[in-house]
Amino acid sequence: MTLQRLVMELLDVGLTYMERHSLFRRTQFTALEHIDLKIYAGETLGVIGSNGSGKSTLLKVMASIYKPDTGRVIRHCNSVSLMSLGLGFDPQLSGVDNAIILAMLLGARKSQVLAKLDQIIEFSELGAFIHEPIKTYSTGMRSRLGFSVAVTMHADMLLIDEVLSVGDAGFRRKAERTMLDLIGSEQTVVLVTHSIAQVRKLCNRVLWLKDGKIFRLGETDKVVDEYGD
């Protein structure tokens, strides 16, 4: 794949916030530091690292949920969709209502969502549960619904935070097949996962975060092999 058109640039991005340990004790925590990254149209970028390395925070910065303290995020695309477990769901509303709301948060008009609602429901394989409140859903069921909305309502850039690693094995295989189809298209994907097998199968490049900094960035096999060592 020839990487040409830029979809997003992160220029010296940093993010720091305060952690509360008790009523009177707080400490400053640097979640991201000196992040320089270019993401290209049509690529699937894997993001790996230990817990607390900044992976989820990085996706939320890309999705404009968090504003960086330093540096800039430059978008060269119209729509960015973040898939993260539970993000954007109202636990009191049904799966149908949450699917509509989530798709509209991604920038779709209600008429567009309703036109594809049957497709979303069918892909999710939730059956009658689609009419039940989200608070009754398991983690895997929430993952199914979020993934179904995101892949049905196309966004220029898809950010996926661990949602391919939960739920039953059958749906995980289905999600991976869908991802492989997206890789062959112009869909741009940034995938956060602890599954090295998924990274090897799905990603063109890999970013290894360590303590909020870019430790390695490059060809999938090379970075993953070093990560495994």
C-alpha positions as MATLAB code, in Angstrom:
seq = 'MTLQRLVMELLDVGLTYMERHSLFRRTQFTALEHIDLKIYAGETLGVIGSNGSGKSTLLKVMASIYKPDTGRVIRHCNSVSLMSLGLGFDPQLSGVDNAIILAMLLGARKSQVLAKLDQIIEFSELGAFIHEPIKTYSTGMRSRLGFSVAVTMHADMLLIDEVLSVGDAGFRRKAERTMLDLIGSEQTVVLVTHSIAQVRKLCNRVLWLKDGKIFRLGETDKVVDEYGD';
ca = [
       0.000    0.000    0.000;
       1.336    3.437   -0.908;
       0.763    5.893    1.885;
       0.098    9.331    0.433;
      -2.894   11.331    1.619;
      -2.760   12.494    5.206;
      -5.867   11.980    7.336;
      -4.521   13.339   10.638;
      -1.355   14.856   12.074;
      -0.317   15.087   15.715;
       2.413   17.660   16.249;
       4.287   17.542   19.587;
       1.081   16.619   21.428;
       1.153   16.443   25.218;
      -1.518   15.967   27.871;
      -1.207   16.257   31.651;
      -3.901   15.962   34.296;
      -4.260   15.840   38.061;
      -4.789   12.531   39.864;
      -6.653   12.583   43.179;
      -5.318   10.152   45.785;
      -7.236   11.515   48.774;
      -9.202   14.600   49.800;
      -6.062   16.691   50.218;
      -3.496   14.888   48.061;
      -3.235   15.252   44.310;
      -0.397   14.598   41.914;
       0.236   15.620   38.327;
       0.281   12.811   35.786;
       1.664   13.112   32.265;
      -0.494   10.908   30.046;
       1.066   11.862   26.695;
       4.317   13.609   25.884;
       5.897   14.788   22.604;
       3.634   12.744   20.324;
       4.488   13.324   16.659;
       2.417   11.122   14.374;
       1.042   11.111   10.844;
      -1.869    8.876    9.866;
      -2.549    8.116    6.212;
      -5.694    7.313    4.264;
      -6.418    3.610    3.989;
      -3.936    2.379    6.577;
      -4.601    0.395    9.749;
      -2.336    1.572   12.541;
      -2.017   -0.673   15.599;
      -1.327    0.898   19.003;
       0.241   -1.348   21.639;
       1.728   -0.901   25.092;
       1.196   -1.870   28.703;
      -1.744   -0.682   30.790;
      -1.379    3.014   31.591;
       0.929    3.715   28.653;
      -1.505    6.246   27.131;
      -3.224    4.198   24.401;
      -6.847    5.084   25.224;
      -5.903    8.672   26.002;
      -4.291    8.976   22.578;
      -7.504    7.844   20.855;
      -9.566   10.333   22.860;
      -7.222   13.129   21.790;
      -7.617   12.032   18.165;
     -11.404   12.023   18.602;
     -11.338   15.551   20.131;
     -12.759   14.271   23.418;
      -9.592   15.446   25.174;
      -7.856   18.671   24.233;
      -4.059   18.456   24.435;
      -2.177   20.844   26.726;
       0.626   21.217   24.200;
       0.972   20.728   20.483;
      -1.702   20.449   17.796;
      -3.994   17.865   16.226;
      -4.674   18.628   12.573;
      -7.540   16.845   10.830;
      -7.524   16.340    7.082;
     -10.842   14.441    7.140;
     -14.489   15.190    7.857;
     -15.507   12.508   10.354;
     -13.773   10.522   13.110;
     -15.518    7.706   15.007;
     -14.282    6.387   18.363;
     -15.411    2.921   19.414;
     -14.789    2.387   23.117;
     -16.712    0.129   25.494;
     -19.654    2.021   26.936;
     -18.643    5.354   25.421;
     -21.712    7.353   24.431;
     -24.246    4.800   25.696;
     -27.185    5.794   27.897;
     -27.812    2.782   30.185;
     -31.519    3.595   30.572;
     -32.277    3.585   26.844;
     -32.754    0.573   24.596;
     -30.190   -0.755   22.162;
     -32.193    0.717   19.279;
     -32.285    4.190   20.829;
     -28.578    4.038   21.669;
     -27.725    2.936   18.144;
     -29.571    5.951   16.734;
     -27.962    8.382   19.183;
     -24.472    6.958   18.691;
     -24.749    7.150   14.898;
     -25.958   10.757   15.112;
     -23.017   11.585   17.403;
     -20.818   10.315   14.580;
     -22.342   12.954   12.324;
     -25.141   11.058   10.559;
     -28.596   12.531   10.097;
     -31.471   10.696   11.770;
     -32.985    9.801    8.397;
     -29.669    8.180    7.379;
     -29.549    6.179   10.612;
     -33.128    4.960   10.274;
     -32.426    3.856    6.695;
     -29.595    1.621    7.962;
     -31.074    0.617   11.320;
     -32.117   -2.867   10.184;
     -28.593   -3.423    8.868;
     -27.096   -2.352   12.206;
     -29.430   -4.661   14.146;
     -28.766   -7.619   11.853;
     -24.989   -7.201   12.062;
     -25.056   -6.928   15.863;
     -26.801  -10.330   16.227;
     -28.502   -9.034   19.397;
     -31.954  -10.304   18.410;
     -34.733   -9.282   20.802;
     -32.176   -7.782   23.191;
     -31.909   -4.789   20.847;
     -35.143   -3.496   22.442;
     -33.887   -3.946   26.028;
     -32.106   -1.216   28.067;
     -28.338   -1.064   27.641;
     -27.944   -1.505   31.418;
     -28.992   -5.144   30.944;
     -26.252   -5.784   28.348;
     -23.021   -7.637   28.975;
     -19.707   -6.068   27.953;
     -19.682   -8.229   24.837;
     -23.183   -7.137   23.833;
     -22.237   -3.468   24.168;
     -19.186   -4.160   22.053;
     -21.348   -5.758   19.357;
     -23.673   -2.778   19.206;
     -20.918   -0.163   19.122;
     -18.970   -2.023   16.448;
     -22.101   -2.552   14.347;
     -22.957    1.154   14.394;
     -19.400    2.216   13.584;
     -18.886   -0.088   10.602;
     -22.377    0.497    9.174;
     -22.307    4.301    9.474;
     -19.082    5.029    7.616;
     -16.585    7.510    9.085;
     -13.418    8.714    7.376;
     -11.334    7.553   10.333;
     -12.266    4.731   12.714;
     -10.693    4.575   16.192;
     -11.147    1.212   17.933;
     -10.313    0.786   21.628;
     -10.218   -2.896   22.647;
     -13.749   -3.669   21.431;
     -12.548   -6.530   19.201;
     -11.196   -8.378   22.242;
     -14.471   -8.980   24.100;
     -17.606  -10.996   23.466;
     -18.008  -14.488   22.059;
     -15.492  -16.056   19.698;
     -17.935  -16.174   16.786;
     -18.569  -12.436   16.775;
     -14.842  -11.693   17.226;
     -14.124  -13.698   14.080;
     -16.906  -11.841   12.259;
     -15.494   -8.493   13.426;
     -12.017   -9.451   12.235;
     -13.384  -10.447    8.809;
     -15.137   -7.088    8.605;
     -11.917   -5.327    9.559;
     -10.034   -7.203    6.842;
     -12.641   -6.012    4.320;
     -12.185   -2.435    5.563;
      -8.417   -2.720    5.204;
      -8.921   -3.428    1.511;
     -10.940   -0.231    1.185;
     -10.105    3.427    1.822;
     -11.167    3.133    5.480;
      -8.530    4.478    7.865;
      -8.326    2.624   11.179;
      -6.404    3.120   14.421;
      -6.669   -0.024   16.542;
      -5.801   -0.259   20.254;
      -5.583   -3.871   21.393;
      -3.669   -6.224   23.674;
      -4.048   -9.010   21.098;
      -0.771   -9.323   19.229;
      -2.413  -11.833   16.875;
      -4.939   -9.165   15.842;
      -2.164   -6.635   15.326;
      -0.214   -9.004   13.063;
      -3.319   -9.886   11.065;
      -4.895   -6.430   10.716;
      -2.254   -3.684   10.924;
       0.060   -2.103    8.356;
       2.073   -0.174   10.951;
       2.405   -0.337   14.714;
       2.905    2.381   17.323;
       4.370    1.217   20.636;
       3.588    3.607   23.481;
       5.611    3.547   26.676;
       4.959    5.940   29.585;
       2.987    8.250   27.299;
       5.759    8.522   24.704;
       6.340    6.939   21.310;
       8.835    4.159   21.982;
       8.715    2.548   18.540;
       6.819    3.255   15.310;
       7.195    1.217   12.179;
       6.552   -1.995   10.261;
       4.216   -4.375   12.065;
       6.380   -7.498   12.324;
       9.497   -5.581   13.338;
       7.808   -3.619   16.149;
       5.729   -6.576   17.385;
       8.750   -8.882   17.453;
      10.639   -6.385   19.596;
       7.602   -5.888   21.823;
       7.367   -9.639   22.371;
      11.056   -9.840   23.301;
];
